[in-house]
Amino acid sequence: RASATLAANQGLYNGFLAAGLVWALFAGPSQALAVKVFFLTCVVVAGVFGAATVSRRILWLQAGPAAAALLLLWLSRAA
């Protein structure tokens, strides 16, 4: 029962994340960067929290790719 609740919460989280990133794809240029940064930062924070409370593996599987995406986003804006 506990894992079912955890899975439901994870599914909800992933749904909101996907909605935010899809929103960023279709947002106007003035909004797109802020939306991407906000949702990717949320993923990093959730990954750090998960690593601290559940498993360090979450840091690499969840926060790592989001941090890499933030870095690439920053590099693309700097060029």
DSSP file (Angstrom, degrees, kcal/mol; ACC not computed):
  #  RESIDUE AA STRUCTURE BP1 BP2  ACC     N-H-->O    O-->H-N    N-H-->O    O-->H-N    TCO  KAPPA ALPHA  PHI   PSI    X-CA   Y-CA   Z-CA
    1    1 A R     >        0   0    0      0, 0.0     4,-1.8     0, 0.0     5,-0.2   0.000 360.0 360.0 360.0 -41.3    0.0    0.0    0.0
    2    2 A A  H  >  +     0   0    0      1,-0.2     4,-2.1     2,-0.2     5,-0.1   0.895 360.0  49.3 -64.5 -40.0    2.8    2.4    0.8
    3    3 A S  H  > S+     0   0    0      1,-0.2     4,-2.6     2,-0.2    -1,-0.2   0.819 106.6  56.6 -71.1 -28.4    4.6    1.8   -2.5
    4    4 A A  H  > S+     0   0    0      2,-0.2     4,-2.2     1,-0.2    -1,-0.2   0.903 108.6  46.8 -66.6 -40.1    1.3    2.4   -4.3
    5    5 A T  H  X S+     0   0    0     -4,-1.8     4,-2.5     2,-0.2    -2,-0.2   0.916 112.5  49.9 -66.0 -43.1    1.0    5.8   -2.7
    6    6 A L  H  X S+     0   0    0     -4,-2.1     4,-2.5     1,-0.2    -2,-0.2   0.920 110.9  49.4 -61.0 -44.0    4.6    6.6   -3.6
    7    7 A A  H  X S+     0   0    0     -4,-2.6     4,-2.4     2,-0.2    -1,-0.2   0.889 110.3  50.8 -63.0 -40.1    4.0    5.5   -7.2
    8    8 A A  H  X S+     0   0    0     -4,-2.2     4,-2.2     2,-0.2    -1,-0.2   0.915 111.4  47.8 -64.8 -42.6    0.9    7.7   -7.5
    9    9 A N  H  X S+     0   0    0     -4,-2.5     4,-2.5     2,-0.2    -2,-0.2   0.902 111.6  50.2 -64.5 -40.4    2.8   10.7   -6.1
   10   10 A Q  H  X S+     0   0    0     -4,-2.5     4,-2.7     2,-0.2    -2,-0.2   0.902 110.0  50.8 -63.8 -40.8    5.7   10.1   -8.5
   11   11 A G  H  X S+     0   0    0     -4,-2.4     4,-2.1     2,-0.2    -2,-0.2   0.901 110.7  48.5 -63.3 -41.5    3.3    9.8  -11.4
   12   12 A L  H  X S+     0   0    0     -4,-2.2     4,-2.4     2,-0.2    -2,-0.2   0.928 111.7  49.7 -63.9 -45.3    1.6   13.1  -10.4
   13   13 A Y  H  X S+     0   0    0     -4,-2.5     4,-2.5     1,-0.2    -2,-0.2   0.933 111.8  48.1 -57.5 -48.8    5.1   14.8  -10.1
   14   14 A N  H  X S+     0   0    0     -4,-2.7     4,-2.7     1,-0.2    -1,-0.2   0.858 109.7  53.5 -64.2 -35.1    6.1   13.5  -13.5
   15   15 A G  H  X S+     0   0    0     -4,-2.1     4,-2.4     2,-0.2    -1,-0.2   0.925 110.6  45.4 -64.5 -45.0    2.8   14.6  -15.1
   16   16 A F  H  X S+     0   0    0     -4,-2.4     4,-2.4     2,-0.2    -2,-0.2   0.907 113.4  51.0 -64.4 -40.8    3.3   18.2  -13.7
   17   17 A L  H  X S+     0   0    0     -4,-2.5     4,-2.4     2,-0.2     5,-0.2   0.940 111.1  47.2 -61.1 -47.8    6.9   18.2  -14.9
   18   18 A A  H  X S+     0   0    0     -4,-2.7     4,-2.5     1,-0.2     5,-0.2   0.912 111.2  51.8 -61.5 -42.6    6.0   17.0  -18.4
   19   19 A A  H  X S+     0   0    0     -4,-2.4     4,-2.4     1,-0.2    -1,-0.2   0.911 110.6  49.0 -60.7 -42.2    3.2   19.6  -18.6
   20   20 A G  H  X S+     0   0    0     -4,-2.4     4,-2.0     2,-0.2    -2,-0.2   0.905 112.4  46.4 -64.9 -42.0    5.7   22.4  -17.6
   21   21 A L  H  X S+     0   0    0     -4,-2.4     4,-1.4     2,-0.2    -1,-0.2   0.857 112.6  49.8 -71.9 -33.6    8.3   21.3  -20.1
   22   22 A V  H  X S+     0   0    0     -4,-2.5     4,-1.4    -5,-0.2    -2,-0.2   0.911 109.2  53.3 -66.6 -41.3    5.7   21.1  -22.9
   23   23 A W  H  X S+     0   0    0     -4,-2.4     4,-1.2    -5,-0.2     3,-0.4   0.914 106.0  53.6 -56.0 -43.7    4.5   24.5  -21.9
   24   24 A A  H  < S+     0   0    0     -4,-2.0    -1,-0.2     1,-0.2    -2,-0.2   0.842 103.6  56.8 -62.5 -33.3    8.1   25.8  -22.2
   25   25 A L  H  < S+     0   0    0     -4,-1.4    -1,-0.2     1,-0.2    -2,-0.2   0.863 117.2  33.1 -64.9 -34.9    8.2   24.4  -25.8
   26   26 A F  H  < S+     0   0    0     -4,-1.4    -1,-0.2    -3,-0.4    -2,-0.2   0.460  93.9 110.3-103.3  -2.5    5.2   26.4  -26.8
   27   27 A A  S  < S-     0   0    0     -4,-1.2    -3,-0.0    -5,-0.2     5,-0.0  -0.345  77.2 -98.4 -70.4 154.1    5.7   29.5  -24.7
   28   28 A G    >>  -     0   0    0      1,-0.1     4,-2.6     4,-0.1     3,-1.5  -0.245  40.5 -98.5 -66.0 162.4    6.7   32.7  -26.4
   29   29 A P  H 3> S+     0   0    0      0, 0.0     4,-0.7     0, 0.0    -1,-0.1   0.803 122.6  56.9 -55.5 -32.3   10.3   33.7  -26.4
   30   30 A S  H 34 S+     0   0    0      1,-0.2     4,-0.3     2,-0.1    -3,-0.0   0.774 119.0  30.5 -72.6 -24.2    9.9   36.0  -23.4
   31   31 A Q  H <> S+     0   0    0     -3,-1.5     4,-2.3     2,-0.1     5,-0.2   0.728 100.1  79.8-101.9 -28.5    8.5   33.2  -21.2
   32   32 A A  H  X S+     0   0    0     -4,-2.6     4,-2.6     1,-0.2     5,-0.2   0.868  92.8  47.7 -56.8 -47.2   10.2   30.1  -22.5
   33   33 A L  H  X S+     0   0    0     -4,-0.7     4,-2.7     1,-0.2    -1,-0.2   0.934 113.1  48.0 -62.7 -45.9   13.5   30.5  -20.7
   34   34 A A  H  > S+     0   0    0     -4,-0.3     4,-2.5     1,-0.2    -1,-0.2   0.895 112.6  49.1 -62.5 -40.3   12.0   31.3  -17.3
   35   35 A V  H  X S+     0   0    0     -4,-2.3     4,-2.4     2,-0.2     5,-0.3   0.927 112.7  47.4 -66.1 -44.8    9.6   28.3  -17.6
   36   36 A K  H  X S+     0   0    0     -4,-2.6     4,-2.5    -5,-0.2     5,-0.3   0.939 113.8  47.1 -61.4 -47.4   12.4   25.9  -18.6
   37   37 A V  H  X S+     0   0    0     -4,-2.7     4,-2.3    -5,-0.2     5,-0.2   0.919 112.4  50.6 -61.9 -43.9   14.7   27.1  -15.8
   38   38 A F  H  X S+     0   0    0     -4,-2.5     4,-2.1    -5,-0.2    -2,-0.2   0.951 114.6  41.2 -60.0 -51.1   11.9   26.9  -13.2
   39   39 A F  H  X S+     0   0    0     -4,-2.4     4,-1.7     1,-0.2    -1,-0.2   0.877 115.5  49.3 -71.3 -36.5   10.8   23.4  -14.0
   40   40 A L  H  X S+     0   0    0     -4,-2.5     4,-2.1    -5,-0.3    -1,-0.2   0.884 110.5  51.7 -67.1 -36.8   14.3   22.0  -14.4
   41   41 A T  H  X S+     0   0    0     -4,-2.3     4,-2.7    -5,-0.3    -2,-0.2   0.893 106.1  55.0 -65.1 -38.6   15.3   23.6  -11.1
   42   42 A C  H  X S+     0   0    0     -4,-2.1     4,-2.6     1,-0.2    -1,-0.2   0.900 107.7  49.9 -58.6 -40.6   12.3   21.9   -9.5
   43   43 A V  H  X S+     0   0    0     -4,-1.7     4,-2.5     2,-0.2    -2,-0.2   0.913 110.2  49.5 -65.8 -42.6   13.6   18.6  -10.8
   44   44 A V  H  X S+     0   0    0     -4,-2.1     4,-2.6     2,-0.2     5,-0.2   0.942 112.4  47.5 -61.4 -47.1   17.1   19.3   -9.4
   45   45 A V  H  X S+     0   0    0     -4,-2.7     4,-2.5     1,-0.2    -2,-0.2   0.923 112.9  48.4 -61.3 -44.6   15.6   20.2   -6.0
   46   46 A A  H  X S+     0   0    0     -4,-2.6     4,-2.6     1,-0.2    -1,-0.2   0.884 111.6  50.9 -63.4 -37.8   13.4   17.1   -6.0
   47   47 A G  H  X S+     0   0    0     -4,-2.5     4,-2.3     2,-0.2    -2,-0.2   0.901 110.4  47.8 -66.5 -41.4   16.4   14.9   -7.0
   48   48 A V  H  X S+     0   0    0     -4,-2.6     4,-2.0     2,-0.2    -2,-0.2   0.915 113.5  48.5 -64.7 -42.9   18.5   16.4   -4.1
   49   49 A F  H  X S+     0   0    0     -4,-2.5     4,-2.0    -5,-0.2     5,-0.3   0.926 112.1  48.9 -62.3 -44.7   15.7   15.8   -1.7
   50   50 A G  H  X>S+     0   0    0     -4,-2.6     4,-3.0     1,-0.2     5,-1.7   0.883 110.2  51.2 -62.7 -38.8   15.2   12.3   -2.9
   51   51 A A  H  <5S+     0   0    0     -4,-2.3    -1,-0.2     1,-0.2    -2,-0.2   0.874 113.0  46.0 -65.6 -36.3   18.9   11.6   -2.6
   52   52 A A  H  <5S+     0   0    0     -4,-2.0    -2,-0.2    -5,-0.2    -1,-0.2   0.799 126.2  27.9 -76.2 -28.8   18.9   12.9    0.9
   53   53 A T  H  <5S+     0   0    0     -4,-2.0    -2,-0.2     2,-0.2    -3,-0.2   0.694 134.8  13.5-108.9 -22.1   15.8   11.0    2.0
   54   54 A V  T  <5S-     0   0    0     -4,-3.0     2,-0.3    -5,-0.3    -3,-0.2   0.743 119.7 -19.1-120.2 -63.5   15.6    7.8   -0.1
   55   55 A S    > < -     0   0    0     -5,-1.7     3,-1.4     1,-0.1     4,-0.4  -0.978  40.6-133.8-157.0 136.9   18.7    6.9   -2.1
   56   56 A R  T >> S+     0   0    0     -2,-0.3     3,-1.2     1,-0.3     4,-0.8   0.770 103.0  74.0 -61.6 -23.9   21.8    8.6   -3.3
   57   57 A R  H >> S+     0   0    0      1,-0.3     4,-2.2     2,-0.2     3,-0.5   0.818  84.0  65.9 -58.9 -31.6   21.2    7.0   -6.7
   58   58 A I  H <>>S+     0   0    0     -3,-1.4     4,-2.7     1,-0.2     5,-1.4   0.830  90.9  64.4 -61.4 -32.2   18.3    9.5   -7.3
   59   59 A L  I <4>S+     0   0    0     -3,-1.2     5,-1.9    -4,-0.4    -1,-0.2   0.914 111.1  35.2 -57.4 -43.1   20.9   12.3   -7.4
   60   60 A W  I <<5S+     0   0    0     -4,-0.8    -2,-0.2    -3,-0.5    -1,-0.2   0.836 121.8  45.2 -81.8 -33.6   22.4   10.8  -10.5
   61   61 A L  I  <5S+     0   0    0     -4,-2.2    -2,-0.2     3,-0.1    -3,-0.2   0.798 131.6  13.0 -82.6 -28.4   19.3    9.5  -12.1
   62   62 A Q  I  X5S+     0   0    0     -4,-2.7     4,-1.3    -5,-0.2    -3,-0.2   0.791 131.4  37.8-114.4 -54.4   17.0   12.6  -11.6
   63   63 A A  I  ><S+     0   0    0     -5,-1.4     4,-2.8     1,-0.2     5,-0.2   0.873 110.9  60.8 -72.4 -35.4   19.0   15.6  -10.5
   64   64 A G  H  ><S+     0   0    0     -5,-1.9     4,-2.5    -6,-0.3     5,-0.2   0.950 106.4  42.5 -58.5 -55.0   22.0   14.9  -12.8
   65   65 A P  H  > S+     0   0    0      0, 0.0     4,-2.4     0, 0.0    -1,-0.2   0.886 115.7  50.4 -61.8 -36.7   20.2   15.0  -16.1
   66   66 A A  H  X S+     0   0    0     -4,-1.3     4,-2.3     2,-0.2    -2,-0.2   0.906 110.9  48.7 -67.0 -40.1   18.2   18.1  -15.0
   67   67 A A  H  X S+     0   0    0     -4,-2.8     4,-2.4     2,-0.2    -1,-0.2   0.896 111.3  50.5 -64.9 -39.2   21.4   19.8  -13.9
   68   68 A A  H  X S+     0   0    0     -4,-2.5     4,-2.7    -5,-0.2    -2,-0.2   0.900 109.8  50.4 -63.9 -40.5   23.0   18.9  -17.3
   69   69 A A  H  X S+     0   0    0     -4,-2.4     4,-2.4     2,-0.2    -2,-0.2   0.898 109.9  50.2 -64.5 -40.2   20.0   20.3  -19.1
   70   70 A L  H  X S+     0   0    0     -4,-2.3     4,-2.6     2,-0.2    -2,-0.2   0.918 111.1  49.4 -62.7 -42.6   20.2   23.6  -17.1
   71   71 A L  H  X S+     0   0    0     -4,-2.4     4,-2.8     2,-0.2    -2,-0.2   0.932 112.4  46.9 -61.9 -46.4   23.9   23.8  -18.0
   72   72 A L  H  X S+     0   0    0     -4,-2.7     4,-2.3     2,-0.2    -1,-0.2   0.876 111.4  51.8 -63.7 -37.6   23.2   23.2  -21.7
   73   73 A L  H  X S+     0   0    0     -4,-2.4     4,-1.6     2,-0.2    -1,-0.2   0.930 111.5  46.9 -63.4 -45.3   20.4   25.8  -21.6
   74   74 A W  H  X S+     0   0    0     -4,-2.6     4,-1.7     1,-0.2    -2,-0.2   0.916 112.4  49.9 -62.3 -44.2   22.8   28.3  -20.0
   75   75 A L  H  X S+     0   0    0     -4,-2.8     4,-1.2     1,-0.2    -1,-0.2   0.871 108.5  52.8 -63.7 -36.4   25.5   27.5  -22.5
   76   76 A S  H  < S+     0   0    0     -4,-2.3    -1,-0.2     1,-0.2    -2,-0.2   0.836 110.9  47.1 -68.4 -31.2   23.1   28.0  -25.4
   77   77 A R  H  < S+     0   0    0     -4,-1.6    -1,-0.2     1,-0.2    -2,-0.2   0.782 109.4  54.3 -78.1 -27.8   22.1   31.4  -24.1
   78   78 A A  H  <        0   0    0     -4,-1.7    -2,-0.2     1,-0.2    -1,-0.2   0.724 360.0 360.0 -78.7 -22.3   25.7   32.4  -23.6
   79   79 A A     <        0   0    0     -4,-1.2    -1,-0.2    -5,-0.2    -2,-0.1   0.484 360.0 360.0 -77.3 360.0   26.6   31.7  -27.2
